[in-house]
Amino acid sequence: MRKLFGILTLLLVPVAGYAAENSLSWAYPVEPPPGAPNADAAPPGKKVNQYLLFGSYTGLPAMPKAVTTGKPLPCMQCHLANGGSHPESAAIAGLSVNYIIEQVHAFRDGDRADVRTGRMVQVAKTISEADLKAAAEYFAAIGPDRQKWIKTVVSNEVPKGPAPFGGGGFRYHAPEGGMEPLPVGRVVETAEDDDLVRARDQIDGGFLQYVNAEDLALGEKIAADGKCGTCHGAEYKGVRDVPRLAGQHSLYLIRQMKDMQTGARKDKNVAAMKPIVAKLSDREMVAVAAYLGSKSP
């Protein structure tokens, strides 16, 4: 069981379309090099209740094999069994079946390419349509009561981590504890409980996003002025095959907007977004992403 959660080998696949000079590169996690172990393995000596991790997902439908044991990677390796994901990946719980299938096809066909897509491309090129549909139906069936995976802390400080502002994903807490200033124009996601997140706990292993009040207010204005709710629904909860933005990882949203702006993402849904993101500064992308991430899914 531990092997499933922690020590899968992750391959690094070079991708095109990502500008090396991306000024939001701090929001882009770097995949481990070939042969490197998963850095999020449950820590040695920590007792992890594997029954809770794998067998008692109250309120979740039965998990298909693509989610639990799919090759080259099971869906739950990145997106977790509850679909909440770690900040490096999209929160996919409650997205429509059609939207999930469309996005996997986009990875397969080269329409979504940045420094983080290597593993999804591998999966998309190998998964069968039957397995993809089963996985999509599973994640789509996870209701709003299980989608709240991110809490927002409004502050001009953030807990210290192993490296300033992490490597584009999220940060664990520094052993010595303490806080450091959070600049305007940055959002930082931290593990709510380091050990539970490392163990991929689906119940209590969620995340906190730290954002300045100034950025949150700016994000609310941008979302209103840009009429995000027109397509994405009241309170940004999604409408049919238009995905929810509420409760999505802010770091993921930042990357999607930047990818649309730079052309790294060009699936069919981008056409409507392109003129909107073209007008946004990097600061505005950060602000609106943090605001949308703060909304209840």
Long-range contacts (C-beta under 8 A, 24 or more apart in sequence): 1-50, 1-53, 1-54, 2-41, 2-42, 2-48, 2-50, 4-68, 4-69, 4-74, 4-77, 5-41, 5-42, 5-53, 5-77, 5-199, 5-200, 6-37, 6-38, 6-40, 6-41, 6-42, 7-37, 7-38, 7-41, 8-38, 8-73, 8-77, 9-34, 9-35, 9-36, 9-37, 10-36, 10-38, 10-73, 10-119, 11-72, 11-118, 11-119, 11-122, 12-118, 13-117, 13-118, 13-119, 13-121, 13-122, 14-118, 15-113, 15-114, 15-115, 15-117, 15-118, 15-121, 16-113, 17-113, 17-114, 17-259, 17-262, 17-263, 17-264, 18-113, 18-114, 18-115, 18-259, 18-262, 18-264, 19-262, 19-264, 22-258, 22-262, 23-282, 24-254, 24-255, 24-258, 24-282, 24-285, 24-286, 25-168, 26-165, 26-168, 26-186, 27-168, 27-251, 27-254, 27-255, 27-258, 27-286, 28-114, 28-115, 28-116, 28-168, 28-255, 29-88, 29-115, 29-116, 29-167, 29-168, 29-169, 30-115, 30-167, 30-168, 31-115, 31-116, 31-118, 31-119, 40-86, 40-197, 40-198, 40-200, 41-198, 42-195, 42-198, 42-199, 42-200, 43-195, 43-198, 43-199, 46-195, 46-198, 46-199, 48-199, 48-201, 52-201, 52-202, 52-203, 53-199, 53-200, 53-201, 53-202, 54-81, 57-81, 57-82, 57-202, 57-203, 59-142, 59-143, 59-145, 59-146, 60-142, 60-146, 61-138, 61-141, 61-142, 62-138, 63-138, 64-131, 64-134, 64-135, 64-137, 64-138, 65-131, 65-134, 66-127, 66-131, 66-132, 66-134, 66-135, 67-135, 67-138, 67-139, 70-123, 70-127, 70-131, 70-135, 71-126, 72-119, 72-122, 72-123, 72-126, 73-119, 73-122, 73-123, 75-123, 75-135, 75-139, 76-200, 78-119, 79-139, 80-200, 80-202, 81-202, 82-142, 82-146, 82-149, 82-202, 82-203, 83-139, 83-142, 83-146, 83-147, 84-146, 84-147, 84-149, 84-150, 84-202, 84-206, 85-149, 85-249, 85-252, 86-169, 86-170, 86-197, 86-207, 86-249, 87-169, 87-170, 87-189, 87-207, 87-249, 87-250, 87-251, 87-252, 88-116, 88-168, 88-169, 88-170, 88-251, 88-252, 89-249, 89-252, 90-248, 90-249, 90-252, 91-147, 91-149, 91-150, 91-247, 91-248, 91-249, 91-252, 91-297, 92-139, 93-139, 93-142, 93-146, 93-147, 93-149, 93-297, 94-139, 94-140, 94-142, 94-143, 94-144, 94-147, 94-238, 94-244, 94-297, 95-139, 95-140, 95-238, 95-243, 95-244, 96-140, 96-238, 96-240, 96-241, 96-243, 97-133, 97-136, 97-137, 97-140, 98-241, 99-241, 99-242, 99-243, 100-135, 100-136, 100-139, 100-140, 101-132, 101-133, 101-136, 102-241, 102-267, 102-268, 102-269, 103-267, 104-132, 104-136, 106-265, 106-267, 106-268, 111-265, 111-266, 111-267, 111-268, 112-259, 112-264, 112-265, 112-266, 112-267, 113-264, 113-265, 114-255, 114-259, 114-264, 114-265, 116-255, 144-237, 144-296, 144-297, 147-244, 147-247, 147-297, 148-247, 148-296, 148-297, 149-206, 149-207, 149-247, 150-189, 150-206, 150-207, 150-208, 150-209, 150-247, 150-249, 150-250, 150-293, 151-192, 151-206, 151-207, 151-208, 151-209, 152-208, 152-209, 152-211, 152-216, 152-290, 152-293, 152-294, 153-208, 153-209, 153-210, 153-211, 154-211, 154-212, 154-213, 154-216, 155-182, 155-210, 155-211, 155-212, 156-181, 156-182, 156-212, 156-213, 157-181, 157-182, 157-210, 158-182, 158-188, 158-190, 158-210, 159-190, 159-210, 161-188, 161-190, 168-251, 169-251, 170-197, 170-207, 170-251, 172-197, 172-198, 182-210, 182-211, 182-212, 183-212, 184-212, 184-214, 184-215, 184-283, 185-215, 185-282, 185-283, 185-286, 185-287, 186-212, 186-286, 187-211, 187-215, 187-250, 187-251, 187-254, 187-286, 187-289, 187-290, 187-293, 189-249, 189-250, 189-251, 207-249, 209-249, 209-250, 209-290, 209-293, 209-294, 211-250, 211-290, 211-294, 215-283, 215-286, 215-287, 215-290, 215-291, 216-287, 216-290, 216-291, 216-294, 218-283, 218-284, 218-287, 218-288, 218-291, 219-287, 219-288, 219-289, 219-290, 219-291, 219-292, 220-291, 222-280, 222-284, 222-287, 222-288, 222-291, 223-288, 223-291, 223-292, 226-276, 226-288, 228-288, 228-292, 231-272, 235-295, 235-296, 236-292, 236-295, 237-297, 244-297, 245-292, 245-295, 246-292, 246-295, 246-296, 246-297, 247-293, 247-295, 247-296, 247-297, 248-292, 248-293, 248-297, 249-293, 250-286, 250-289, 250-290, 250-292, 250-293, 251-289, 253-288, 253-289, 253-292, 253-293, 254-285, 254-286, 254-289, 257-285, 257-288, 257-289, 258-282, 258-285
